[in-house]
């Protein structure tokens, strides 16, 4: 975070940012796992689930770095 003069008020800390992100994920992902799936008694329940959390995180960090440069 920078002030009006362009000086860092809070210096960038990617390790701390990742720790904070990870703590949110550790709380949120188990909550998502607590779902009941129902369907036909004669047909199987098909579930497809894709998560690309780290790919999006890395993409956003890369874009932010390009903007800052």
PyMOL Python script that loads the backbone (N, CA, C, O; Angstrom):
from pymol import cmd

cmd.read_pdbstr("""\
ATOM      1  N   UNK A   1       0.857  -1.159   0.000  1.00  0.00           N
ATOM      2  CA  UNK A   1       0.000   0.000   0.000  1.00  0.00           C
ATOM      3  C   UNK A   1       0.902   1.221   0.000  1.00  0.00           C
ATOM      4  O   UNK A   1       1.852   1.308   0.778  1.00  0.00           O
ATOM      5  N   UNK A   2       0.594   2.164  -0.884  1.00  0.00           N
ATOM      6  CA  UNK A   2       1.413   3.363  -1.000  1.00  0.00           C
ATOM      7  C   UNK A   2       0.623   4.590  -0.552  1.00  0.00           C
ATOM      8  O   UNK A   2      -0.605   4.623  -0.631  1.00  0.00           O
ATOM      9  N   UNK A   3       1.362   5.601  -0.078  1.00  0.00           N
ATOM     10  CA  UNK A   3       0.723   6.852   0.303  1.00  0.00           C
ATOM     11  C   UNK A   3       0.665   7.787  -0.905  1.00  0.00           C
ATOM     12  O   UNK A   3       0.970   7.376  -2.025  1.00  0.00           O
ATOM     13  N   UNK A   4       0.277   9.037  -0.682  1.00  0.00           N
ATOM     14  CA  UNK A   4       0.130  10.009  -1.765  1.00  0.00           C
ATOM     15  C   UNK A   4       1.447  10.309  -2.468  1.00  0.00           C
ATOM     16  O   UNK A   4       1.450  10.688  -3.639  1.00  0.00           O
ATOM     17  N   UNK A   5       2.550  10.145  -1.777  1.00  0.00           N
ATOM     18  CA  UNK A   5       3.867  10.436  -2.348  1.00  0.00           C
ATOM     19  C   UNK A   5       4.470   9.234  -3.070  1.00  0.00           C
ATOM     20  O   UNK A   5       5.564   9.335  -3.624  1.00  0.00           O
ATOM     21  N   UNK A   6       3.785   8.118  -3.070  1.00  0.00           N
ATOM     22  CA  UNK A   6       4.277   6.923  -3.743  1.00  0.00           C
ATOM     23  C   UNK A   6       5.182   6.060  -2.877  1.00  0.00           C
ATOM     24  O   UNK A   6       5.759   5.089  -3.368  1.00  0.00           O
ATOM     25  N   UNK A   7       5.317   6.395  -1.604  1.00  0.00           N
ATOM     26  CA  UNK A   7       6.130   5.604  -0.681  1.00  0.00           C
ATOM     27  C   UNK A   7       5.268   4.514  -0.062  1.00  0.00           C
ATOM     28  O   UNK A   7       4.076   4.707   0.177  1.00  0.00           O
ATOM     29  N   UNK A   8       5.894   3.358   0.197  1.00  0.00           N
ATOM     30  CA  UNK A   8       5.159   2.260   0.807  1.00  0.00           C
ATOM     31  C   UNK A   8       4.847   2.569   2.270  1.00  0.00           C
ATOM     32  O   UNK A   8       5.747   2.868   3.055  1.00  0.00           O
ATOM     33  N   UNK A   9       3.571   2.495   2.625  1.00  0.00           N
ATOM     34  CA  UNK A   9       3.147   2.595   4.021  1.00  0.00           C
ATOM     35  C   UNK A   9       3.282   1.220   4.646  1.00  0.00           C
ATOM     36  O   UNK A   9       3.783   1.070   5.761  1.00  0.00           O
ATOM     37  N   UNK A  10       2.825   0.218   3.906  1.00  0.00           N
ATOM     38  CA  UNK A  10       2.966  -1.176   4.307  1.00  0.00           C
ATOM     39  C   UNK A  10       3.732  -1.857   3.179  1.00  0.00           C
ATOM     40  O   UNK A  10       3.210  -1.981   2.070  1.00  0.00           O
ATOM     41  N   UNK A  11       4.959  -2.300   3.441  1.00  0.00           N
ATOM     42  CA  UNK A  11       5.741  -2.923   2.365  1.00  0.00           C
ATOM     43  C   UNK A  11       5.111  -4.226   1.891  1.00  0.00           C
ATOM     44  O   UNK A  11       4.484  -4.928   2.684  1.00  0.00           O
ATOM     45  N   UNK A  12       5.267  -4.564   0.610  1.00  0.00           N
ATOM     46  CA  UNK A  12       4.716  -5.821   0.096  1.00  0.00           C
ATOM     47  C   UNK A  12       5.320  -7.022   0.824  1.00  0.00           C
ATOM     48  O   UNK A  12       6.522  -7.067   1.087  1.00  0.00           O
ATOM     49  N   UNK A  13       4.472  -7.981   1.139  1.00  0.00           N
ATOM     50  CA  UNK A  13       4.922  -9.180   1.826  1.00  0.00           C
ATOM     51  C   UNK A  13       4.170 -10.381   1.243  1.00  0.00           C
ATOM     52  O   UNK A  13       3.149 -10.799   1.788  1.00  0.00           O
ATOM     53  N   UNK A  14       4.678 -10.939   0.129  1.00  0.00           N
ATOM     54  CA  UNK A  14       3.966 -12.049  -0.515  1.00  0.00           C
ATOM     55  C   UNK A  14       3.769 -13.259   0.398  1.00  0.00           C
ATOM     56  O   UNK A  14       2.745 -13.936   0.304  1.00  0.00           O
ATOM     57  N   UNK A  15       4.719 -13.537   1.268  1.00  0.00           N
ATOM     58  CA  UNK A  15       4.593 -14.695   2.158  1.00  0.00           C
ATOM     59  C   UNK A  15       3.415 -14.509   3.114  1.00  0.00           C
ATOM     60  O   UNK A  15       2.639 -15.438   3.339  1.00  0.00           O
ATOM     61  N   UNK A  16       3.286 -13.317   3.667  1.00  0.00           N
ATOM     62  CA  UNK A  16       2.170 -13.035   4.580  1.00  0.00           C
ATOM     63  C   UNK A  16       0.842 -13.068   3.821  1.00  0.00           C
ATOM     64  O   UNK A  16      -0.157 -13.574   4.332  1.00  0.00           O
ATOM     65  N   UNK A  17       0.835 -12.527   2.601  1.00  0.00           N
ATOM     66  CA  UNK A  17      -0.382 -12.540   1.789  1.00  0.00           C
ATOM     67  C   UNK A  17      -0.814 -13.977   1.502  1.00  0.00           C
ATOM     68  O   UNK A  17      -2.000 -14.297   1.577  1.00  0.00           O
ATOM     69  N   UNK A  18       0.137 -14.832   1.177  1.00  0.00           N
ATOM     70  CA  UNK A  18      -0.194 -16.232   0.909  1.00  0.00           C
ATOM     71  C   UNK A  18      -0.693 -16.924   2.168  1.00  0.00           C
ATOM     72  O   UNK A  18      -1.642 -17.704   2.101  1.00  0.00           O
ATOM     73  N   UNK A  19      -0.072 -16.655   3.321  1.00  0.00           N
ATOM     74  CA  UNK A  19      -0.535 -17.242   4.586  1.00  0.00           C
ATOM     75  C   UNK A  19      -1.975 -16.829   4.879  1.00  0.00           C
ATOM     76  O   UNK A  19      -2.782 -17.646   5.323  1.00  0.00           O
ATOM     77  N   UNK A  20      -2.294 -15.559   4.631  1.00  0.00           N
ATOM     78  CA  UNK A  20      -3.654 -15.078   4.865  1.00  0.00           C
ATOM     79  C   UNK A  20      -4.635 -15.753   3.906  1.00  0.00           C
ATOM     80  O   UNK A  20      -5.724 -16.159   4.312  1.00  0.00           O
ATOM     81  N   UNK A  21      -4.247 -15.870   2.638  1.00  0.00           N
ATOM     82  CA  UNK A  21      -5.081 -16.538   1.647  1.00  0.00           C
ATOM     83  C   UNK A  21      -5.301 -17.998   2.032  1.00  0.00           C
ATOM     84  O   UNK A  21      -6.419 -18.506   1.946  1.00  0.00           O
ATOM     85  N   UNK A  22      -4.242 -18.664   2.452  1.00  0.00           N
ATOM     86  CA  UNK A  22      -4.328 -20.077   2.818  1.00  0.00           C
ATOM     87  C   UNK A  22      -5.247 -20.282   4.024  1.00  0.00           C
ATOM     88  O   UNK A  22      -5.984 -21.266   4.080  1.00  0.00           O
ATOM     89  N   UNK A  23      -5.209 -19.362   4.984  1.00  0.00           N
ATOM     90  CA  UNK A  23      -6.066 -19.507   6.162  1.00  0.00           C
ATOM     91  C   UNK A  23      -7.542 -19.381   5.779  1.00  0.00           C
ATOM     92  O   UNK A  23      -8.394 -20.044   6.372  1.00  0.00           O
ATOM     93  N   UNK A  24      -7.848 -18.538   4.796  1.00  0.00           N
ATOM     94  CA  UNK A  24      -9.228 -18.419   4.324  1.00  0.00           C
ATOM     95  C   UNK A  24      -9.640 -19.699   3.599  1.00  0.00           C
ATOM     96  O   UNK A  24     -10.748 -20.199   3.794  1.00  0.00           O
ATOM     97  N   UNK A  25      -8.745 -20.226   2.763  1.00  0.00           N
ATOM     98  CA  UNK A  25      -9.047 -21.444   2.017  1.00  0.00           C
ATOM     99  C   UNK A  25      -9.250 -22.617   2.968  1.00  0.00           C
ATOM    100  O   UNK A  25     -10.152 -23.428   2.757  1.00  0.00           O
ATOM    101  N   UNK A  26      -8.436 -22.721   4.003  1.00  0.00           N
ATOM    102  CA  UNK A  26      -8.572 -23.809   4.968  1.00  0.00           C
ATOM    103  C   UNK A  26      -9.928 -23.768   5.667  1.00  0.00           C
ATOM    104  O   UNK A  26     -10.458 -24.807   6.060  1.00  0.00           O
ATOM    105  N   UNK A  27     -10.483 -22.577   5.821  1.00  0.00           N
ATOM    106  CA  UNK A  27     -11.801 -22.454   6.441  1.00  0.00           C
ATOM    107  C   UNK A  27     -12.911 -22.717   5.422  1.00  0.00           C
ATOM    108  O   UNK A  27     -13.882 -23.409   5.727  1.00  0.00           O
ATOM    109  N   UNK A  28     -12.771 -22.174   4.232  1.00  0.00           N
ATOM    110  CA  UNK A  28     -13.852 -22.180   3.252  1.00  0.00           C
ATOM    111  C   UNK A  28     -14.022 -23.520   2.532  1.00  0.00           C
ATOM    112  O   UNK A  28     -15.151 -23.971   2.341  1.00  0.00           O
ATOM    113  N   UNK A  29     -12.934 -24.157   2.134  1.00  0.00           N
ATOM    114  CA  UNK A  29     -13.032 -25.392   1.347  1.00  0.00           C
ATOM    115  C   UNK A  29     -13.738 -26.509   2.113  1.00  0.00           C
ATOM    116  O   UNK A  29     -14.588 -27.174   1.522  1.00  0.00           O
ATOM    117  N   UNK A  30     -13.441 -26.758   3.392  1.00  0.00           N
ATOM    118  CA  UNK A  30     -14.189 -27.805   4.096  1.00  0.00           C
ATOM    119  C   UNK A  30     -15.694 -27.505   4.171  1.00  0.00           C
ATOM    120  O   UNK A  30     -16.509 -28.427   4.155  1.00  0.00           O
ATOM    121  N   UNK A  31     -16.059 -26.230   4.253  1.00  0.00           N
ATOM    122  CA  UNK A  31     -17.476 -25.878   4.277  1.00  0.00           C
ATOM    123  C   UNK A  31     -18.142 -26.280   2.961  1.00  0.00           C
ATOM    124  O   UNK A  31     -19.286 -26.734   2.959  1.00  0.00           O
ATOM    125  N   UNK A  32     -17.439 -26.116   1.854  1.00  0.00           N
ATOM    126  CA  UNK A  32     -17.986 -26.487   0.559  1.00  0.00           C
ATOM    127  C   UNK A  32     -18.146 -28.000   0.440  1.00  0.00           C
ATOM    128  O   UNK A  32     -19.010 -28.470  -0.299  1.00  0.00           O
ATOM    129  N   UNK A  33     -17.335 -28.758   1.149  1.00  0.00           N
ATOM    130  CA  UNK A  33     -17.377 -30.216   1.065  1.00  0.00           C
ATOM    131  C   UNK A  33     -18.593 -30.792   1.784  1.00  0.00           C
ATOM    132  O   UNK A  33     -18.910 -31.967   1.595  1.00  0.00           O
ATOM    133  N   UNK A  34     -19.270 -30.009   2.589  1.00  0.00           N
ATOM    134  CA  UNK A  34     -20.409 -30.499   3.366  1.00  0.00           C
ATOM    135  C   UNK A  34     -21.720 -30.294   2.594  1.00  0.00           C
ATOM    136  O   UNK A  34     -22.593 -29.535   3.012  1.00  0.00           O
ATOM    137  N   UNK A  35     -21.829 -30.976   1.483  1.00  0.00           N
ATOM    138  CA  UNK A  35     -23.031 -30.902   0.660  1.00  0.00           C
ATOM    139  C   UNK A  35     -23.645 -32.283   0.537  1.00  0.00           C
ATOM    140  O   UNK A  35     -22.939 -33.292   0.547  1.00  0.00           O
ATOM    141  N   UNK A  36     -24.954 -32.320   0.424  1.00  0.00           N
ATOM    142  CA  UNK A  36     -25.641 -33.585   0.189  1.00  0.00           C
ATOM    143  C   UNK A  36     -26.100 -33.597  -1.261  1.00  0.00           C
ATOM    144  O   UNK A  36     -26.819 -32.699  -1.701  1.00  0.00           O
ATOM    145  N   UNK A  37     -25.684 -34.613  -1.997  1.00  0.00           N
ATOM    146  CA  UNK A  37     -26.053 -34.743  -3.398  1.00  0.00           C
ATOM    147  C   UNK A  37     -27.101 -35.839  -3.511  1.00  0.00           C
ATOM    148  O   UNK A  37     -26.902 -36.961  -3.046  1.00  0.00           O
ATOM    149  N   UNK A  38     -28.205 -35.501  -4.128  1.00  0.00           N
ATOM    150  CA  UNK A  38     -29.270 -36.480  -4.316  1.00  0.00           C
ATOM    151  C   UNK A  38     -29.598 -36.604  -5.790  1.00  0.00           C
ATOM    152  O   UNK A  38     -29.312 -35.704  -6.579  1.00  0.00           O
ATOM    153  N   UNK A  39     -30.179 -37.689  -6.146  1.00  0.00           N
ATOM    154  CA  UNK A  39     -30.546 -37.910  -7.540  1.00  0.00           C
ATOM    155  C   UNK A  39     -31.488 -39.084  -7.652  1.00  0.00           C
ATOM    156  O   UNK A  39     -32.136 -39.481  -6.683  1.00  0.00           O
ATOM    157  N   UNK A  40     -31.553 -39.627  -8.833  1.00  0.00           N
ATOM    158  CA  UNK A  40     -32.419 -40.775  -9.100  1.00  0.00           C
ATOM    159  C   UNK A  40     -31.915 -42.000  -8.338  1.00  0.00           C
ATOM    160  O   UNK A  40     -30.711 -42.187  -8.164  1.00  0.00           O
ATOM    161  N   UNK A  41     -32.844 -42.820  -7.892  1.00  0.00           N
ATOM    162  CA  UNK A  41     -32.463 -44.044  -7.179  1.00  0.00           C
ATOM    163  C   UNK A  41     -31.856 -45.086  -8.117  1.00  0.00           C
ATOM    164  O   UNK A  41     -31.144 -45.986  -7.671  1.00  0.00           O
ATOM    165  N   UNK A  42     -32.134 -44.966  -9.407  1.00  0.00           N
ATOM    166  CA  UNK A  42     -31.652 -45.970 -10.354  1.00  0.00           C
ATOM    167  C   UNK A  42     -30.423 -45.520 -11.139  1.00  0.00           C
ATOM    168  O   UNK A  42     -29.740 -46.354 -11.733  1.00  0.00           O
ATOM    169  N   UNK A  43     -30.130 -44.233 -11.156  1.00  0.00           N
ATOM    170  CA  UNK A  43     -28.984 -43.723 -11.926  1.00  0.00           C
ATOM    171  C   UNK A  43     -27.912 -43.196 -10.972  1.00  0.00           C
ATOM    172  O   UNK A  43     -28.232 -42.705  -9.889  1.00  0.00           O
ATOM    173  N   UNK A  44     -26.663 -43.295 -11.363  1.00  0.00           N
ATOM    174  CA  UNK A  44     -25.592 -42.771 -10.509  1.00  0.00           C
ATOM    175  C   UNK A  44     -25.604 -41.239 -10.481  1.00  0.00           C
ATOM    176  O   UNK A  44     -26.041 -40.586 -11.429  1.00  0.00           O
ATOM    177  N   UNK A  45     -25.121 -40.697  -9.388  1.00  0.00           N
ATOM    178  CA  UNK A  45     -24.975 -39.254  -9.271  1.00  0.00           C
ATOM    179  C   UNK A  45     -23.606 -38.895  -9.844  1.00  0.00           C
ATOM    180  O   UNK A  45     -22.582 -39.417  -9.405  1.00  0.00           O
ATOM    181  N   UNK A  46     -23.602 -38.010 -10.816  1.00  0.00           N
ATOM    182  CA  UNK A  46     -22.355 -37.593 -11.454  1.00  0.00           C
ATOM    183  C   UNK A  46     -22.003 -36.210 -10.944  1.00  0.00           C
ATOM    184  O   UNK A  46     -22.800 -35.277 -11.042  1.00  0.00           O
ATOM    185  N   UNK A  47     -20.796 -36.085 -10.397  1.00  0.00           N
ATOM    186  CA  UNK A  47     -20.334 -34.811  -9.857  1.00  0.00           C
ATOM    187  C   UNK A  47     -19.016 -34.460 -10.533  1.00  0.00           C
ATOM    188  O   UNK A  47     -18.078 -35.258 -10.542  1.00  0.00           O
ATOM    189  N   UNK A  48     -18.958 -33.279 -11.089  1.00  0.00           N
ATOM    190  CA  UNK A  48     -17.708 -32.801 -11.688  1.00  0.00           C
ATOM    191  C   UNK A  48     -17.364 -31.483 -11.012  1.00  0.00           C
ATOM    192  O   UNK A  48     -18.184 -30.566 -10.959  1.00  0.00           O
ATOM    193  N   UNK A  49     -16.149 -31.398 -10.500  1.00  0.00           N
ATOM    194  CA  UNK A  49     -15.744 -30.220  -9.732  1.00  0.00           C
ATOM    195  C   UNK A  49     -14.316 -29.859 -10.107  1.00  0.00           C
ATOM    196  O   UNK A  49     -13.418 -30.693  -9.995  1.00  0.00           O
ATOM    197  N   UNK A  50     -14.098 -28.632 -10.548  1.00  0.00           N
ATOM    198  CA  UNK A  50     -12.760 -28.161 -10.920  1.00  0.00           C
ATOM    199  C   UNK A  50     -12.445 -26.886 -10.155  1.00  0.00           C
ATOM    200  O   UNK A  50     -13.248 -25.954 -10.122  1.00  0.00           O
ATOM    201  N   UNK A  51     -11.271 -26.854  -9.541  1.00  0.00           N
ATOM    202  CA  UNK A  51     -10.819 -25.663  -8.823  1.00  0.00           C
ATOM    203  C   UNK A  51      -9.423 -25.320  -9.322  1.00  0.00           C
ATOM    204  O   UNK A  51      -8.534 -26.171  -9.368  1.00  0.00           O
ATOM    205  N   UNK A  52      -9.249 -24.064  -9.692  1.00  0.00           N
ATOM    206  CA  UNK A  52      -7.934 -23.591 -10.116  1.00  0.00           C
ATOM    207  C   UNK A  52      -7.606 -22.319  -9.332  1.00  0.00           C
ATOM    208  O   UNK A  52      -7.378 -21.255  -9.908  1.00  0.00           O
ATOM    209  N   UNK A  53      -7.589 -22.455  -8.012  1.00  0.00           N
ATOM    210  CA  UNK A  53      -7.372 -21.304  -7.143  1.00  0.00           C
ATOM    211  C   UNK A  53      -5.967 -20.742  -7.323  1.00  0.00           C
ATOM    212  O   UNK A  53      -5.804 -19.528  -7.450  1.00  0.00           O
ATOM    213  N   UNK A  54      -4.971 -21.582  -7.336  1.00  0.00           N
ATOM    214  CA  UNK A  54      -3.601 -21.091  -7.396  1.00  0.00           C
ATOM    215  C   UNK A  54      -3.264 -20.529  -8.766  1.00  0.00           C
ATOM    216  O   UNK A  54      -2.477 -19.587  -8.868  1.00  0.00           O
ATOM    217  N   UNK A  55      -3.849 -21.093  -9.830  1.00  0.00           N
ATOM    218  CA  UNK A  55      -3.628 -20.552 -11.164  1.00  0.00           C
ATOM    219  C   UNK A  55      -4.141 -19.130 -11.269  1.00  0.00           C
ATOM    220  O   UNK A  55      -3.468 -18.268 -11.834  1.00  0.00           O
ATOM    221  N   UNK A  56      -5.338 -18.871 -10.725  1.00  0.00           N
ATOM    222  CA  UNK A  56      -5.895 -17.519 -10.735  1.00  0.00           C
ATOM    223  C   UNK A  56      -5.080 -16.586  -9.851  1.00  0.00           C
ATOM    224  O   UNK A  56      -4.858 -15.430 -10.212  1.00  0.00           O
ATOM    225  N   UNK A  57      -4.635 -17.069  -8.704  1.00  0.00           N
ATOM    226  CA  UNK A  57      -3.823 -16.256  -7.803  1.00  0.00           C
ATOM    227  C   UNK A  57      -2.526 -15.844  -8.485  1.00  0.00           C
ATOM    228  O   UNK A  57      -2.151 -14.672  -8.455  1.00  0.00           O
ATOM    229  N   UNK A  58      -1.843 -16.802  -9.098  1.00  0.00           N
ATOM    230  CA  UNK A  58      -0.585 -16.487  -9.775  1.00  0.00           C
ATOM    231  C   UNK A  58      -0.810 -15.546 -10.949  1.00  0.00           C
ATOM    232  O   UNK A  58       0.007 -14.658 -11.190  1.00  0.00           O
ATOM    233  N   UNK A  59      -1.897 -15.726 -11.679  1.00  0.00           N
ATOM    234  CA  UNK A  59      -2.220 -14.850 -12.806  1.00  0.00           C
ATOM    235  C   UNK A  59      -2.431 -13.417 -12.318  1.00  0.00           C
ATOM    236  O   UNK A  59      -1.940 -12.471 -12.933  1.00  0.00           O
ATOM    237  N   UNK A  60      -3.159 -13.258 -11.217  1.00  0.00           N
ATOM    238  CA  UNK A  60      -3.410 -11.923 -10.672  1.00  0.00           C
ATOM    239  C   UNK A  60      -2.129 -11.271 -10.162  1.00  0.00           C
ATOM    240  O   UNK A  60      -1.939 -10.068 -10.342  1.00  0.00           O
ATOM    241  N   UNK A  61      -1.251 -12.040  -9.533  1.00  0.00           N
ATOM    242  CA  UNK A  61       0.025 -11.495  -9.054  1.00  0.00           C
ATOM    243  C   UNK A  61       0.866 -11.038 -10.238  1.00  0.00           C
ATOM    244  O   UNK A  61       1.478  -9.971 -10.188  1.00  0.00           O
ATOM    245  N   UNK A  62       0.902 -11.835 -11.305  1.00  0.00           N
ATOM    246  CA  UNK A  62       1.667 -11.494 -12.487  1.00  0.00           C
ATOM    247  C   UNK A  62       1.123 -10.205 -13.122  1.00  0.00           C
ATOM    248  O   UNK A  62       1.894  -9.318 -13.489  1.00  0.00           O
ATOM    249  N   UNK A  63      -0.199 -10.108 -13.247  1.00  0.00           N
ATOM    250  CA  UNK A  63      -0.795  -8.902 -13.809  1.00  0.00           C
ATOM    251  C   UNK A  63      -0.516  -7.678 -12.953  1.00  0.00           C
ATOM    252  O   UNK A  63      -0.262  -6.596 -13.484  1.00  0.00           O
ATOM    253  N   UNK A  64      -0.560  -7.836 -11.629  1.00  0.00           N
ATOM    254  CA  UNK A  64      -0.293  -6.712 -10.732  1.00  0.00           C
ATOM    255  C   UNK A  64       1.150  -6.260 -10.874  1.00  0.00           C
ATOM    256  O   UNK A  64       1.424  -5.059 -10.893  1.00  0.00           O
ATOM    257  N   UNK A  65       2.076  -7.204 -10.973  1.00  0.00           N
ATOM    258  CA  UNK A  65       3.488  -6.850 -11.149  1.00  0.00           C
ATOM    259  C   UNK A  65       3.704  -6.097 -12.453  1.00  0.00           C
ATOM    260  O   UNK A  65       4.489  -5.150 -12.498  1.00  0.00           O
ATOM    261  N   UNK A  66       3.016  -6.508 -13.514  1.00  0.00           N
ATOM    262  CA  UNK A  66       3.171  -5.825 -14.802  1.00  0.00           C
ATOM    263  C   UNK A  66       2.650  -4.403 -14.718  1.00  0.00           C
ATOM    264  O   UNK A  66       3.223  -3.502 -15.331  1.00  0.00           O
ATOM    265  N   UNK A  67       1.572  -4.180 -13.969  1.00  0.00           N
ATOM    266  CA  UNK A  67       1.001  -2.851 -13.823  1.00  0.00           C
ATOM    267  C   UNK A  67       1.945  -1.980 -12.990  1.00  0.00           C
ATOM    268  O   UNK A  67       2.130  -0.803 -13.302  1.00  0.00           O
ATOM    269  N   UNK A  68       2.544  -2.540 -11.936  1.00  0.00           N
ATOM    270  CA  UNK A  68       3.436  -1.790 -11.058  1.00  0.00           C
ATOM    271  C   UNK A  68       4.744  -1.382 -11.730  1.00  0.00           C
ATOM    272  O   UNK A  68       5.373  -0.402 -11.331  1.00  0.00           O
ATOM    273  N   UNK A  69       5.151  -2.134 -12.749  1.00  0.00           N
ATOM    274  CA  UNK A  69       6.443  -1.849 -13.390  1.00  0.00           C
ATOM    275  C   UNK A  69       6.387  -0.680 -14.291  1.00  0.00           C
ATOM    276  O   UNK A  69       7.396  -0.320 -14.899  1.00  0.00           O
TER     277      UNK A  69
END
""", "prot")
cmd.dss("prot")
cmd.show_as("cartoon", "prot")
cmd.util.cbc("prot")
cmd.orient("prot")
